[in-house]
Amino acid sequence: YVNGTLSQVGLNYLDVTSQDQNYIYVSVPAGPSTITVVPSGQPMDGEFTIPVEQDFEAGNDYFVTLFGTIESGTFTALILNETDILAQIETSVASTGSETEDLANVLLLNGLLGEPVIDLVLGGEVLGEEQILIDNLAYGQTTGFGLPGGAVVPLAIKSDNPSIGTIQDMPETLLIPDLLNMIIVTG
């Protein structure tokens, strides 16, 4: 719901509001709004309702994601300003003297309940060596960064707990330039 008006219906776990791989954006007026997430078919004032207040900036795109579980009391919604994230990544990359043309903008979200921190590594089992791209990303946190786009790269999500090791090996990750490539770790 957006400000009490039904917006999307029947999204399942791991669904993205997409049609032919293009995101469907819902128009929201600039300024303060309430995004309310409820289980499909339930009323807005039901037991598992998640209202999130957000001050939306005109002309910006936003992404809403859910993570956690109802059982653990960690079920929550997070609203991310895609436009700001893309600008921050490009500014960060430009400050290093690197080219921003053909840059693949990557957003990493740790929504993995029970795993306090995760690392994102380049390489992993595919290359036999690894370079840590993101170190110690806490549960519920996000970070953005840039990598050269248009290439297939081996990435892996790892736990800082040595007894767990690799959580997800992604040996052929295509990073698309000029878009926000999202890696959302849940489970």
C-alpha positions as a Markdown table, in Angstrom:
| # | Residue | x | y | z |
|---|---|---|---|---|
| 1 | Tyr | 0.0 | 0.0 | 0.0 |
| 2 | Val | 1.1 | 3.6 | -0.7 |
| 3 | Asn | -0.6 | 6.1 | 1.6 |
| 4 | Gly | -3.4 | 3.6 | 2.2 |
| 5 | Thr | -4.0 | 2.8 | -1.5 |
| 6 | Leu | -3.3 | -0.8 | -2.7 |
| 7 | Ser | -0.3 | -0.8 | -5.1 |
| 8 | Gln | 1.1 | -4.3 | -5.6 |
| 9 | Val | -0.7 | -7.7 | -5.0 |
| 10 | Gly | 0.6 | -11.2 | -4.5 |
| 11 | Leu | 4.3 | -10.9 | -4.5 |
| 12 | Asn | 6.0 | -14.1 | -3.4 |
| 13 | Tyr | 9.4 | -14.7 | -1.7 |
| 14 | Leu | 12.2 | -13.6 | -4.0 |
| 15 | Asp | 9.8 | -12.0 | -6.4 |
| 16 | Val | 10.7 | -8.6 | -7.9 |
| 17 | Thr | 8.0 | -6.4 | -9.3 |
| 18 | Ser | 9.1 | -6.9 | -12.9 |
| 19 | Gln | 7.6 | -7.5 | -16.3 |
| 20 | Asp | 9.8 | -8.7 | -19.1 |
| 21 | Gln | 12.9 | -8.0 | -16.8 |
| 22 | Asn | 12.0 | -4.3 | -16.6 |
| 23 | Tyr | 11.2 | -3.0 | -13.1 |
| 24 | Ile | 7.7 | -1.6 | -12.6 |
| 25 | Tyr | 7.8 | 1.7 | -10.8 |
| 26 | Val | 4.9 | 2.9 | -8.8 |
| 27 | Ser | 4.4 | 6.7 | -8.8 |
| 28 | Val | 4.5 | 8.2 | -5.3 |
| 29 | Pro | 4.1 | 11.9 | -4.6 |
| 30 | Ala | 7.2 | 13.8 | -3.5 |
| 31 | Gly | 7.3 | 14.4 | 0.2 |
| 32 | Pro | 6.4 | 12.2 | 3.2 |
| 33 | Ser | 4.5 | 9.0 | 2.5 |
| 34 | Thr | 3.8 | 5.7 | 4.2 |
| 35 | Ile | 4.6 | 2.4 | 2.4 |
| 36 | Thr | 2.7 | -0.4 | 4.2 |
| 37 | Val | 3.5 | -4.1 | 3.5 |
| 38 | Val | 1.0 | -6.8 | 4.6 |
| 39 | Pro | 0.7 | -10.5 | 3.8 |
| 40 | Ser | -1.4 | -11.0 | 0.6 |
| 41 | Gly | -5.1 | -10.9 | 1.4 |
| 42 | Gln | -4.7 | -9.5 | 4.9 |
| 43 | Pro | -6.1 | -6.1 | 6.0 |
| 44 | Met | -3.8 | -3.1 | 6.5 |
| 45 | Asp | -4.3 | -3.1 | 10.2 |
| 46 | Gly | -3.5 | -6.9 | 10.6 |
| 47 | Glu | -1.1 | -8.5 | 12.9 |
| 48 | Phe | 1.9 | -8.6 | 10.5 |
| 49 | Thr | 1.6 | -5.2 | 9.0 |
| 50 | Ile | 4.9 | -3.3 | 8.3 |
| 51 | Pro | 4.4 | 0.5 | 7.8 |
| 52 | Val | 7.5 | 2.4 | 6.8 |
| 53 | Glu | 7.6 | 6.2 | 6.7 |
| 54 | Gln | 9.7 | 7.7 | 3.9 |
| 55 | Asp | 10.3 | 11.3 | 2.6 |
| 56 | Phe | 10.4 | 10.7 | -1.1 |
| 57 | Glu | 12.5 | 13.1 | -3.3 |
| 58 | Ala | 11.0 | 14.2 | -6.6 |
| 59 | Gly | 12.6 | 12.5 | -9.6 |
| 60 | Asn | 14.3 | 9.8 | -7.6 |
| 61 | Asp | 13.8 | 6.0 | -7.9 |
| 62 | Tyr | 13.4 | 3.9 | -4.8 |
| 63 | Phe | 13.6 | 0.1 | -4.1 |
| 64 | Val | 11.6 | -1.6 | -1.3 |
| 65 | Thr | 12.9 | -4.9 | 0.1 |
| 66 | Leu | 11.7 | -7.1 | 2.9 |
| 67 | Phe | 13.9 | -9.4 | 5.0 |
| 68 | Gly | 13.9 | -11.2 | 8.4 |
| 69 | Thr | 11.2 | -13.5 | 9.6 |
| 70 | Ile | 7.9 | -13.1 | 11.4 |
| 71 | Glu | 8.8 | -15.9 | 13.9 |
| 72 | Ser | 12.1 | -14.2 | 15.0 |
| 73 | Gly | 10.5 | -10.7 | 15.2 |
| 74 | Thr | 13.0 | -9.4 | 12.7 |
| 75 | Phe | 10.6 | -9.1 | 9.7 |
| 76 | Thr | 11.1 | -5.6 | 8.3 |
| 77 | Ala | 11.0 | -3.4 | 5.2 |
| 78 | Leu | 13.8 | -1.3 | 4.0 |
| 79 | Ile | 13.4 | 1.5 | 1.5 |
| 80 | Leu | 16.5 | 2.4 | -0.5 |
| 81 | Asn | 17.0 | 5.5 | -2.7 |
| 82 | Glu | 18.4 | 4.0 | -5.9 |
| 83 | Thr | 19.1 | 7.4 | -7.4 |
| 84 | Asp | 21.3 | 8.4 | -4.4 |
| 85 | Ile | 23.0 | 5.1 | -4.3 |
| 86 | Leu | 24.0 | 5.3 | -7.9 |
| 87 | Ala | 25.3 | 8.9 | -7.4 |
| 88 | Gln | 27.3 | 7.8 | -4.3 |
| 89 | Ile | 28.9 | 4.9 | -6.2 |
| 90 | Glu | 29.9 | 7.0 | -9.2 |
| 91 | Thr | 31.3 | 9.7 | -6.9 |
| 92 | Ser | 33.3 | 7.1 | -4.9 |
| 93 | Val | 34.7 | 5.5 | -8.0 |
| 94 | Ala | 35.6 | 8.9 | -9.6 |
| 95 | Ser | 37.4 | 9.9 | -6.5 |
| 96 | Thr | 39.8 | 7.0 | -7.0 |
| 97 | Gly | 40.6 | 8.3 | -10.5 |
| 98 | Ser | 38.9 | 5.3 | -12.1 |
| 99 | Glu | 36.7 | 5.6 | -15.1 |
| 100 | Thr | 33.0 | 5.7 | -14.4 |
| 101 | Glu | 32.0 | 4.8 | -18.0 |
| 102 | Asp | 30.7 | 1.2 | -18.3 |
| 103 | Leu | 30.7 | 1.0 | -14.6 |
| 104 | Ala | 28.5 | -1.7 | -13.0 |
| 105 | Asn | 27.0 | -0.3 | -9.9 |
| 106 | Val | 26.5 | -3.0 | -7.3 |
| 107 | Leu | 24.4 | -2.9 | -4.1 |
| 108 | Leu | 24.9 | -5.6 | -1.5 |
| 109 | Leu | 22.3 | -6.2 | 1.3 |
| 110 | Asn | 22.9 | -8.6 | 4.2 |
| 111 | Gly | 19.4 | -9.9 | 4.9 |
| 112 | Leu | 20.8 | -13.3 | 6.1 |
| 113 | Leu | 19.2 | -13.9 | 9.5 |
| 114 | Gly | 21.5 | -15.5 | 12.0 |
| 115 | Glu | 24.7 | -14.4 | 10.2 |
| 116 | Pro | 25.9 | -11.3 | 11.9 |
| 117 | Val | 28.4 | -10.2 | 9.2 |
| 118 | Ile | 29.2 | -11.3 | 5.6 |
| 119 | Asp | 31.9 | -10.6 | 3.2 |
| 120 | Leu | 31.7 | -10.3 | -0.6 |
| 121 | Val | 34.8 | -11.7 | -2.4 |
| 122 | Leu | 35.9 | -11.6 | -6.0 |
| 123 | Gly | 37.4 | -14.9 | -7.0 |
| 124 | Gly | 36.6 | -17.6 | -4.6 |
| 125 | Glu | 36.7 | -21.3 | -5.7 |
| 126 | Val | 36.6 | -20.4 | -9.4 |
| 127 | Leu | 40.0 | -18.5 | -9.4 |
| 128 | Gly | 41.5 | -20.3 | -6.5 |
| 129 | Glu | 42.3 | -16.9 | -4.9 |
| 130 | Glu | 40.1 | -14.1 | -3.6 |
| 131 | Gln | 40.0 | -10.4 | -3.1 |
| 132 | Ile | 37.7 | -9.1 | -0.4 |
| 133 | Leu | 35.4 | -6.4 | -1.9 |
| 134 | Ile | 33.2 | -5.9 | 1.1 |
| 135 | Asp | 34.3 | -6.9 | 4.6 |
| 136 | Asn | 32.0 | -7.4 | 7.6 |
| 137 | Leu | 28.7 | -6.2 | 6.3 |
| 138 | Ala | 26.3 | -6.4 | 9.2 |
| 139 | Tyr | 22.8 | -7.9 | 9.1 |
| 140 | Gly | 20.3 | -5.3 | 7.8 |
| 141 | Gln | 23.0 | -3.1 | 6.3 |
| 142 | Thr | 23.6 | -2.2 | 2.7 |
| 143 | Thr | 26.6 | -0.9 | 0.8 |
| 144 | Gly | 27.3 | 0.1 | -2.8 |
| 145 | Phe | 30.4 | -0.1 | -4.9 |
| 146 | Gly | 31.4 | -0.1 | -8.6 |
| 147 | Leu | 33.1 | -2.7 | -10.7 |
| 148 | Pro | 33.9 | -2.8 | -14.4 |
| 149 | Gly | 30.7 | -3.7 | -16.2 |
| 150 | Gly | 29.9 | -6.0 | -19.1 |
| 151 | Ala | 32.0 | -8.9 | -17.8 |
| 152 | Val | 31.2 | -12.1 | -16.1 |
| 153 | Val | 33.0 | -12.3 | -12.8 |
| 154 | Pro | 33.2 | -14.9 | -10.1 |
| 155 | Leu | 31.8 | -13.6 | -6.8 |
| 156 | Ala | 31.1 | -15.4 | -3.5 |
| 157 | Ile | 29.3 | -14.5 | -0.3 |
| 158 | Lys | 31.3 | -15.7 | 2.7 |
| 159 | Ser | 30.7 | -16.0 | 6.5 |
| 160 | Asp | 33.3 | -14.7 | 8.9 |
| 161 | Asn | 32.6 | -17.9 | 10.8 |
| 162 | Pro | 35.3 | -20.4 | 9.5 |
| 163 | Ser | 33.0 | -23.3 | 10.2 |
| 164 | Ile | 30.5 | -22.0 | 7.7 |
| 165 | Gly | 32.8 | -20.6 | 5.0 |
| 166 | Thr | 31.2 | -19.9 | 1.6 |
| 167 | Ile | 27.5 | -19.1 | 1.9 |
| 168 | Gln | 26.8 | -18.6 | -1.8 |
| 169 | Asp | 29.2 | -19.2 | -4.7 |
| 170 | Met | 28.3 | -17.1 | -7.8 |
| 171 | Pro | 30.9 | -18.2 | -10.4 |
| 172 | Glu | 29.3 | -16.5 | -13.4 |
| 173 | Thr | 27.9 | -13.2 | -12.2 |
| 174 | Leu | 27.1 | -10.8 | -15.1 |
| 175 | Leu | 27.5 | -7.2 | -14.0 |
| 176 | Ile | 25.5 | -4.9 | -16.3 |
| 177 | Pro | 26.9 | -1.4 | -16.8 |
| 178 | Asp | 24.9 | 1.7 | -16.0 |
| 179 | Leu | 22.4 | -0.2 | -13.9 |
| 180 | Leu | 22.1 | -1.0 | -10.2 |
| 181 | Asn | 23.0 | -4.6 | -9.9 |
| 182 | Met | 21.6 | -5.9 | -6.6 |
| 183 | Ile | 22.9 | -8.7 | -4.5 |
| 184 | Ile | 20.4 | -9.4 | -1.8 |
| 185 | Val | 21.5 | -12.2 | 0.6 |
| 186 | Thr | 18.6 | -13.8 | 2.4 |
| 187 | Gly | 17.8 | -17.1 | 4.0 |
